[in-house]
Amino acid sequence: MTIENLREVYEARPFRPFAIHAADGRVFPVPHAEFLAYDAEGRTIVALRKDGTFSILDLSLITELEVLANDSGSGKTT
């Protein structure tokens, strides 16, 4: 996965919810743009959850960005 792939999905307008799939099988839903941040170099991303917890991820370990239906931001979190 590249930072360009992530930016394309993240910066799409109108925003569409998406899920980040990690190589270890974890899934991180991004229901709104405010639930994701990434560093300037594009190597590290922070995925926030609705409960206030977060995960710091290495972009090289992301296997898929799944664009969801507009009402599907509540997928599985781990």
N, C-alpha and C positions, 0 to 999 in steps of 0.2 A: 504494500500500500504506500502511496506517496502523499505528501502534504497537498499536492495539487488535487488529488482525488478527494481528499477530505474537504478542502476549501470549496470545491465545486458543489458538493452536497450541502455543506454548512452555509454557504453564502447564497444559495438559490433563493430567488424571490418570485413568488411568495415562498416562505420557508415551509418545508415539509418535514415532519418528524422522521427520524431514521434511527437505526440500531447499529451499533458498532459490535462486530463479532471478533473476538480475540482468538488467537491460535489455540489456547487451552480450553475453548468451548464456552467461555463466559460471554454474555451478551449485555451491552450497556445501551439502554434506550436513551435517545436524545429527543424529548418531546418538544422542546423549544430551544432556540439558539442560546439562551442564557444558561443552559445546562452543559455547555462545552467550552473549554478554553484550550488554546495550544500556544506553544512558545514560538518565538520569531524564527528559529531555525527549522521548525516543523518536525522535530523529533519526538517531543513529549506532549501528550494531551492529558487534560484533566476532565473526567466525566463525572458530573454531579448527579446526585439522585434527589428525588423529591423529599426524602426524609432528612436531607442535609449531609449525608455521608458522600464520600467521593472516592474515586480511584484514579491513580496516576498511571498512565499507560505509555509504553514505548510504541511509537507508530509502526515500527518494523514488525511488531507482533500482531498487528491488525490484519485479519484475513479478508474481511468483507464489510462493506457499508450497505446496509439494507434500507432502502427508502420505503417508508411505511405509508399506509393510508392516513389521511389527515386526522382520523379519530383513533389511531392505534399507538399513541405514545406511551401506553402503560404496559409494555411487554415485560418479560422476565428480567429481573435484576439479580446480580450475584455479587 
